[in-house]
Amino acid sequence: MENFNYENRHYLALKQEDLKLNKEKIEWIFTNYEQITFSVKWNKNKTPILMMNGYKIASISNLKSHINIHDLKGEFNFNNTPLLRVSCRF
C-alpha cells in the first residue's frame, strides 16, 4: 500500500533534450513569475507540447490524441535530472 497512488496522478514523459535546451527559460519563469501555470497545446503534427506560462517548454511522448488533462502540477529540481517533472489527472 505504500506506493498506492491515492490521487490517481500520472507523470508526463517530457522530452529531456527539450528541457535541456529550455533550462534558462524554465529558470527565468520560475524566478520572475509569482504564479506558474502549466498547460498542454497540440501542434500541427498532433504532438502535445507542455506550455509553462505561455512558453513552449517540451514535447510530451505519453499522451494520446486530445485526451482531457486536468490539474497539472510541476516539480522543479535545478540541481539534478530531471529538471522538471509534471503530473496530471486524466
C-alpha positions as CSV (number, residue, x, y, z in Angstrom):
1,M,0.0,0.0,0.0
2,E,3.0,2.3,0.4
3,N,3.2,3.0,-3.3
4,F,-0.5,3.3,-4.0
5,N,-1.4,6.4,-6.0
6,Y,-4.3,7.8,-4.0
7,E,-4.7,10.9,-6.2
8,N,-4.6,8.9,-9.4
9,R,-1.9,11.2,-10.8
10,H,0.2,10.4,-13.9
11,Y,3.6,11.8,-14.8
12,L,4.0,13.3,-18.3
13,A,7.0,11.9,-20.3
14,L,8.8,15.1,-21.2
15,K,11.5,15.1,-23.8
16,Q,14.7,15.6,-21.9
17,E,16.5,17.3,-24.8
18,D,13.8,20.0,-24.9
19,L,14.2,20.5,-21.1
20,K,18.0,20.9,-21.5
21,L,17.5,23.4,-24.4
22,N,15.0,25.4,-22.4
23,K,16.7,25.3,-19.0
24,E,17.4,29.0,-18.9
25,K,13.8,29.8,-19.9
26,I,12.4,27.5,-17.2
27,E,14.7,29.1,-14.5
28,W,13.7,32.6,-15.7
29,I,10.0,31.8,-15.5
30,F,10.5,30.2,-12.1
31,T,12.3,33.3,-10.8
32,N,10.2,36.0,-12.4
33,Y,6.6,34.7,-12.2
34,E,4.7,34.7,-8.9
35,Q,2.2,32.1,-10.2
36,I,3.3,29.3,-12.6
37,T,0.7,27.8,-14.8
38,F,1.1,24.6,-17.0
39,S,-1.0,23.7,-20.0
40,V,-0.8,21.3,-22.9
41,K,-1.1,22.5,-26.5
42,W,-1.3,20.3,-29.6
43,N,0.9,21.4,-32.5
44,K,0.2,20.9,-36.3
45,N,1.8,17.5,-36.2
46,K,-0.6,16.5,-33.4
47,T,2.3,16.3,-31.0
48,P,1.5,17.5,-27.4
49,I,3.6,20.3,-26.1
50,L,4.0,21.4,-22.5
51,M,3.4,25.1,-22.0
52,M,4.6,27.0,-19.0
53,N,3.1,30.5,-18.6
54,G,2.5,30.5,-22.3
55,Y,6.1,29.5,-23.3
56,K,6.8,26.2,-25.1
57,I,8.9,24.0,-22.8
58,A,9.0,20.4,-24.0
59,S,7.3,17.8,-26.2
60,I,5.3,15.1,-24.4
61,S,5.6,11.5,-25.6
62,N,3.0,9.6,-23.5
63,L,-0.3,11.3,-24.3
64,K,-3.0,10.0,-26.6
65,S,-4.5,12.5,-29.1
66,H,-6.6,15.2,-27.4
67,I,-7.2,13.5,-24.1
68,N,-8.7,15.6,-21.3
69,I,-6.0,16.6,-18.9
70,H,-6.7,18.1,-15.5
71,D,-4.8,19.6,-12.6
72,L,-1.2,19.9,-14.0
73,K,1.4,20.2,-11.2
74,G,5.1,20.8,-11.6
75,E,8.1,19.7,-9.5
76,F,11.3,21.7,-10.1
77,N,14.8,20.3,-9.4
78,F,17.5,22.7,-10.6
79,N,20.4,20.5,-9.2
80,N,19.6,17.1,-10.7
81,T,18.0,15.5,-13.7
82,P,15.1,15.7,-14.4
83,L,14.9,19.4,-14.2
84,L,11.1,19.4,-14.3
85,R,8.5,16.8,-13.7
86,V,4.8,17.4,-14.4
87,S,2.0,15.3,-13.2
88,C,-1.7,15.4,-14.1
89,R,-5.1,13.7,-13.9
90,F,-6.9,12.3,-16.9
